[in-house]
Amino acid sequence: MRILSEEYEMSNREIARTLDLTDAAVSQYLSDKRGKAFELDKNVMAMVKQSAERIARRETTIDEEICRICEDIKERRSF
């Protein structure tokens, strides 16, 4: 959400619509009232940024991107 908001200048309403959440939930996540901030591995963060770009461009859905990231992580860990 933070990437969509800050880097792609999407409004909370637009993020909510895109991620199938309520405006209030997006607001709470962005203000750190919901969910805890945590650090991601740099490789995972790179995947998240790529996913955010595809989502912002309306090339894919959040569901497809979550599946793609999970598959990538599983493949990397199987080596």
N, C-alpha and C positions, 0 to 999 in steps of 0.2 A: 504494500500500500504506500509506504513511504516513497519508494522509487517512482511509482505512478504519480504521486502527488508532487514531489519535488523535481524530478527530472523531466516528466512529461506534462506537468502542470494541469493534471486532471483535477477536476473539482471532487469534493467528497461525494456528491450525488452521482457523478459519472463513475467514480470508483465503485460505489455501492452497486450501481446497475451492472457494471462489468463483472464484478465478483459475486453477484447475487447475494448481497448483504444489505442491511438497512443503513440509512444515512447515519443513524446514531451509532451503530457498531463501528463504522469507519471512523467516525469522529473519536470514539473512545480508543480505538487502536492507535490512531495517530497522536493522541494526547497521552498515550501510555497509561490510560485508565483501565484498559482491557489488554490482556496478554502481557507477557513480560518480554522485555528486550533481551536479546541474546545474540551472541556472535556466531556467524556461520563460517565454516571452512572457506578459504578463499576460492576454491574450485566451485563449491556449491553457490557461493555468492555470485560468481560469474554466471552460473546457470540461471540464477534468479533474475539477474539483470537482463540477460538475453530473453528470458520469458516475459519480463515486464515490457520489454520493447515490442515483442510480438503481440502481447495483449493490447498495448496502447495503440498499435497499428491495426487492431481488429483482425489479425491474421489467424488467431487461435483463441481458445477459451481457457479459462483458469483450470478447468478439469483436465484438458489435454496437456497443459503445461505441468501440472502436478504429476501426472503419470509419466511424462517425459523425464522430469527431474528424478523421480524415484527409480525409473529404469536405468538412467545414467549412473546413479549412485550404486545400484545393485551391481551393474557391470564393472564399475571401478573396484568394488570391494571383492569381486570374485577372483581377482588376479593373485 
